[in-house]
């Protein structure tokens, strides 16, 4: 939450402040599970705000709904003013009782009451948008939506629909398997929630350039993914599984690469057990000695292994340059002659450090 929102919450009347605090702490909306934002309506004295605007994520849009409490009857549910005048403009009590039960059974003593109402209203808004879409059954977008839901991979809960004047948007949750990724990339998960969030945004009538929206965690792990163009003759029910397979295959490649990386490190650790200074899942530091020349071999294996070889760095234990240990990053890593290559490079590095030329030495573990 921004500093302005913290400040604004303190300006809200204490009678209604718990509802807003609960929204910011617990309410996450939309397929991307984004938190709600807050805006002021007008200007009132500090501590007496009774109306405010919620900015709600939906499809690629930001819905702006005004919430208006009456301080003379604080036990009553608030009034709502929607940015779409046609939404619920003719709603009767029976419709609201079925679609928004938390509103008709408002509990003023429960801080979660407003969050529950907002969640139910968002669901009603989605139903309203799908109804608008189906009013033109002959449209390409209406056909694509019906066909997509006929696919076993996608349900109504996986799609958000928004219908504008001349544009229809679908935001689609992709079924990807991220269950093992936290084992590989556990840094920053708390800061980047929603690790399994992969969404596809498609607009009609211009649907050829779909947009992939990944959570911050998946963006960090998978990097940039170029999607194939969705041709005019193609259909969404075929395109969504294809994109899903692209992402799942990339995730599987990462898992396979991680397995190879761990196997390489395990082999090195077992073989040079007496030389290990430290190691983790992607790096190791080993201390070696060559005729009284002590040096450290640092092995760093990146996420693109084995396409990109490990980075090998030699560091002298005694020799310094500008106050730091002298080091040399090796240009390559031939797997078929790893030990011979390291011995050769260590001897060259030793001579560079000592400034002398010596013949072949024997590699010993320290």
C-alpha positions in Angstrom: 0.0 0.0 0.0 1.3 3.5 -0.8 2.0 6.1 1.8 -0.9 8.2 0.5 -3.3 5.2 1.2 -1.9 4.8 4.7 -2.6 8.5 5.3 -6.0 8.3 3.8 -7.1 5.3 5.9 -6.2 7.4 9.0 -8.6 10.1 7.7 -11.5 7.7 7.4 -14.1 7.8 10.2 -13.2 5.3 13.0 -16.7 3.8 12.6 -15.8 2.6 9.1 -12.0 2.3 9.1 -11.9 -1.4 10.0 -13.7 -2.3 6.8 -11.0 -0.5 4.7 -8.1 -1.9 6.8 -9.4 -5.4 6.1 -9.7 -4.7 2.4 -6.0 -3.7 2.2 -4.8 -6.5 4.4 -6.7 -9.4 3.0 -8.7 -8.7 -0.2 -7.1 -9.8 -3.4 -9.3 -9.7 -6.5 -9.1 -10.9 -10.1 -7.3 -13.7 -11.7 -4.0 -12.0 -11.0 -4.9 -11.6 -7.3 -4.0 -7.9 -7.2 -4.7 -5.8 -4.2 -7.3 -3.1 -4.2 -6.3 0.5 -4.4 -7.9 3.6 -2.8 -8.8 7.1 -3.9 -10.3 10.1 -2.2 -13.6 11.6 -3.1 -13.6 15.3 -2.4 -12.1 16.8 0.7 -13.4 16.5 4.3 -11.9 17.1 7.7 -9.3 14.6 9.0 -10.9 11.6 10.7 -14.3 12.1 9.2 -14.1 10.6 5.8 -17.3 8.5 5.1 -17.0 8.0 1.4 -14.1 6.8 -0.8 -13.3 5.2 -4.1 -12.0 1.7 -4.5 -9.9 0.9 -7.6 -10.5 -2.7 -8.4 -8.6 -4.9 -10.9 -10.7 -6.6 -13.6 -9.4 -7.9 -16.9 -7.0 -5.2 -18.0 -9.1 -2.5 -16.5 -9.4 -0.6 -13.2 -13.0 -0.4 -12.0 -13.6 2.6 -9.9 -16.5 2.1 -7.4 -17.5 4.7 -4.9 -18.4 3.5 -1.4 -20.7 5.9 0.6 -21.5 5.3 4.3 -24.1 7.3 6.3 -22.6 8.4 9.6 -26.1 8.9 11.1 -26.8 5.2 10.6 -23.4 3.4 10.8 -25.0 0.0 11.3 -26.5 0.2 7.7 -24.6 -1.2 4.7 -23.1 1.5 2.4 -24.4 2.8 -0.9 -22.5 2.1 -4.1 -21.9 4.2 -7.1 -20.4 2.3 -10.1 -18.5 3.7 -13.0 -20.8 1.7 -15.3 -24.3 3.2 -15.0 -25.9 0.1 -16.5 -24.5 -2.3 -13.9 -27.3 -3.3 -11.4 -29.4 -0.3 -12.4 -32.6 -2.3 -12.4 -31.6 -4.9 -9.8 -34.4 -6.1 -7.5 -34.2 -7.4 -4.0 -34.4 -11.0 -5.0 -31.4 -10.6 -7.4 -29.3 -8.9 -4.8 -30.3 -11.5 -2.1 -29.0 -14.3 -4.4 -26.0 -12.5 -5.9 -24.8 -10.3 -3.0 -26.0 -12.1 0.2 -23.4 -10.3 2.3 -25.0 -7.0 1.4 -28.6 -8.0 2.2 -27.4 -9.6 5.5 -24.9 -6.8 6.3 -23.1 -7.4 9.6 -21.7 -4.0 10.8 -19.7 -5.6 13.6 -17.6 -7.8 11.2 -14.6 -6.0 9.6 -14.7 -8.4 6.7 -18.3 -7.4 5.7 -17.2 -4.9 3.0 -14.6 -7.2 1.5 -17.2 -10.0 1.2 -19.6 -7.6 -0.5 -17.0 -6.4 -3.0 -16.0 -9.9 -3.9 -19.7 -10.8 -4.5 -20.2 -7.6 -6.5 -17.2 -8.4 -8.7 -18.7 -11.8 -9.4 -22.0 -10.1 -10.3 -20.1 -7.7 -12.6 -18.5 -10.7 -14.4 -21.9 -12.3 -14.9 -23.2 -8.9 -16.3 -20.3 -8.7 -18.7 -20.8 -12.3 -20.0 -24.5 -11.5 -20.5 -23.5 -8.4 -22.6 -21.2 -10.7 -24.6 -23.9 -13.2 -25.3 -26.4 -10.6 -26.5 -24.6 -10.8 -29.8 -24.4 -14.5 -30.4 -23.2 -14.1 -33.9 -20.1 -12.2 -32.9 -16.6 -13.8 -33.2 -15.9 -13.1 -29.5 -19.1 -14.8 -28.4 -18.2 -17.9 -30.4 -14.7 -17.9 -29.1 -15.9 -17.7 -25.5 -18.4 -20.6 -25.9 -15.8 -22.7 -27.7 -13.1 -22.0 -25.1 -15.3 -23.1 -22.2 -15.9 -26.4 -24.1 -12.3 -27.2 -23.6 -11.6 -29.3 -20.5 -8.6 -27.0 -19.6 -10.7 -23.8 -19.1 -13.7 -23.1 -16.9 -15.8 -20.0 -16.3 -13.7 -19.3 -13.2 -10.6 -19.1 -15.4 -11.8 -16.3 -17.6 -12.7 -12.6 -17.0 -14.8 -10.9 -19.8 -15.1 -7.2 -20.5 -17.2 -5.8 -23.2 -16.6 -2.2 -24.4 -18.1 -0.2 -27.3 -16.2 -1.9 -30.0 -13.8 -4.2 -28.1 -14.1 -7.4 -26.2 -11.4 -8.6 -23.8 -10.7 -12.0 -22.4 -8.3 -12.5 -19.5 -7.6 -16.2 -19.2 -5.8 -18.1 -16.5 -3.4 -20.7 -17.9 -3.1 -24.1 -16.2 0.6 -24.3 -15.6 2.5 -26.6 -13.2 4.7 -24.6 -10.8 4.7 -27.0 -7.9 8.5 -27.6 -8.0 9.7 -24.1 -8.9 9.9 -22.8 -5.3 12.6 -25.6 -4.7 14.7 -23.9 -7.3 13.9 -20.2 -6.8 12.9 -19.5 -3.3 14.3 -16.0 -3.1 11.8 -13.3 -3.1 8.6 -15.4 -3.0 7.3 -13.4 0.0 7.9 -10.2 -2.0 6.4 -11.5 -5.2 3.2 -13.5 -4.3 1.1 -15.4 -6.8 3.9 -17.6 -8.1 1.5 -19.6 -10.3 -0.1 -16.6 -12.0 0.2 -16.9 -15.8 -2.5 -15.0 -17.7 -3.3 -14.5 -21.4 -5.0 -11.3 -22.5 -6.8 -11.4 -25.8 -8.7 -8.6 -27.5 -11.3 -8.9 -30.2 -11.8 -8.0 -33.0 -7.9 -7.6 -33.2 -6.9 -10.8 -31.6 -3.7 -11.6 -33.5 -1.3 -10.2 -30.8 -2.2 -11.9 -27.5 -0.4 -10.6 -24.4 1.2 -12.9 -21.8 1.0 -11.6 -18.2 3.2 -13.4 -15.7 3.5 -12.8 -12.0 6.7 -11.2 -10.8 8.1 -14.5 -9.6 7.4 -16.3 -13.0 8.8 -13.3 -14.9 12.1 -13.6 -12.9 12.2 -17.4 -13.4 11.1 -17.7 -17.0 12.3 -14.4 -18.4 10.9 -13.2 -21.7 8.6 -15.6 -23.6 7.7 -14.8 -27.2 4.3 -16.0 -28.1 3.4 -17.2 -31.6 0.9 -15.0 -33.4 -2.7 -16.1 -33.2 -3.7 -16.0 -36.8 -7.1 -14.7 -37.8 -8.1 -18.2 -38.9 -7.0 -19.7 -35.5 -9.3 -20.3 -32.6 -8.8 -19.5 -28.9 -9.6 -23.0 -27.8 -6.5 -24.2 -29.7 -4.3 -21.2 -28.9 -4.7 -21.4 -25.1 -3.5 -25.0 -24.8 -0.6 -24.2 -27.1 0.6 -21.3 -25.0 0.1 -23.4 -21.9 2.3 -26.1 -23.3 5.0 -23.6 -24.2 5.2 -22.3 -20.6 5.0 -25.8 -19.1 7.8 -27.1 -21.4 10.0 -24.1 -20.4 9.4 -24.9 -16.8 10.3 -28.6 -17.4 13.4 -27.5 -19.1 14.4 -25.5 -16.1 13.8 -28.5 -13.8 15.8 -30.7 -16.1 18.7 -28.2 -16.2 18.6 -27.9 -12.4 18.9 -31.7 -12.1 22.0 -31.7 -14.3 23.4 -28.9 -12.3 23.0 -30.7 -9.0 24.5 -33.8 -10.5 27.6 -31.9 -11.6 28.0 -30.3 -8.2 27.5 -33.6 -6.5 30.3 -35.2 -8.6 32.7 -32.4 -7.8 31.9 -32.4 -4.1 32.4 -36.2 -3.8 35.6 -36.1 -5.8 37.1 -33.1 -4.1 35.6 -33.5 -0.7 38.7 -32.5 1.2 39.0 -29.3 -0.8 35.5 -27.9 -0.3 35.3 -24.6 1.5 31.6 -24.0 0.9 28.8 -24.9 -1.5 25.1 -24.4 -2.2 22.7 -25.5 -4.9 24.4 -23.6 -7.7 28.0 -22.9 -6.7 31.0 -24.3 -4.9 34.4 -23.0 -3.7 37.3 -25.3 -3.5 40.8 -24.7 -2.0 43.8 -26.3 -3.9 47.6 -26.2 -3.5 50.3 -26.5 -6.1 53.8 -26.5 -4.8 53.1 -24.0 -2.0 50.8 -22.0 -4.3 47.4 -21.9 -2.7 44.4 -20.9 -4.8 40.6 -21.1 -4.7 38.5 -22.4 -7.6 35.0 -20.8 -7.6 32.4 -22.6 -9.7 29.1 -20.8 -10.4 26.4 -22.6 -12.4 23.7 -20.4 -13.9 20.0 -21.2 -14.7 20.9 -21.6 -18.4 23.1 -24.6 -17.7 24.0 -26.7 -19.6 23.5 -24.4 -22.6 25.8 -22.0 -20.9 28.8 -23.6 -19.1 29.7 -22.8 -15.5 31.7 -19.7 -14.7 35.0 -20.7 -13.3 37.1 -18.2 -11.3 40.6 -18.7 -9.9 41.6 -16.7 -6.8 45.0 -16.5 -5.2 45.1 -16.9 -1.4 48.2 -14.6 -1.0 48.5 -12.3 -4.0 46.5 -9.0 -4.1 45.8 -6.3 -6.6 44.5 -3.0 -5.4 43.7 -4.4 -2.0 41.7 -7.4 -3.3 42.8 -11.0 -3.9 44.0 -11.5 -7.5 41.5 -13.5 -9.6 41.0 -14.7 -13.1 37.8 -15.7 -14.8 38.4 -18.6 -17.1 37.1 -18.3 -20.7 35.6 -21.8 -21.0 34.9 -25.1 -19.4 35.6 -28.3 -21.4 33.8 -31.1 -19.7 35.8 -33.9 -21.4 39.1 -32.7 -19.8 38.0 -30.7 -16.8 40.9 -31.6 -14.5 43.6 -31.1 -17.1 42.1 -27.8 -18.1 42.0 -26.6 -14.5 45.6 -27.7 -13.8 46.8 -25.9 -16.9 44.9 -22.7 -16.1 46.0 -22.8 -12.5 49.6 -23.0 -13.5 49.2 -20.0 -15.9 47.5 -18.1 -13.1 50.2 -19.0 -10.6 52.9 -17.7 -12.9 50.9 -14.5 -13.6 50.6 -14.0 -9.8 54.3 -14.7 -9.1 55.6 -13.2 -12.3 57.8 -16.3 -13.1 57.7 -19.1 -15.6 57.6 -22.6 -14.2 57.2 -26.1 -15.7 54.2 -28.4 -15.2 53.2 -28.9 -11.5 51.1 -31.6 -9.8 47.7 -30.7 -8.5 47.1 -31.7 -4.8 44.2 -31.2 -2.5 44.7 -29.1 0.6 
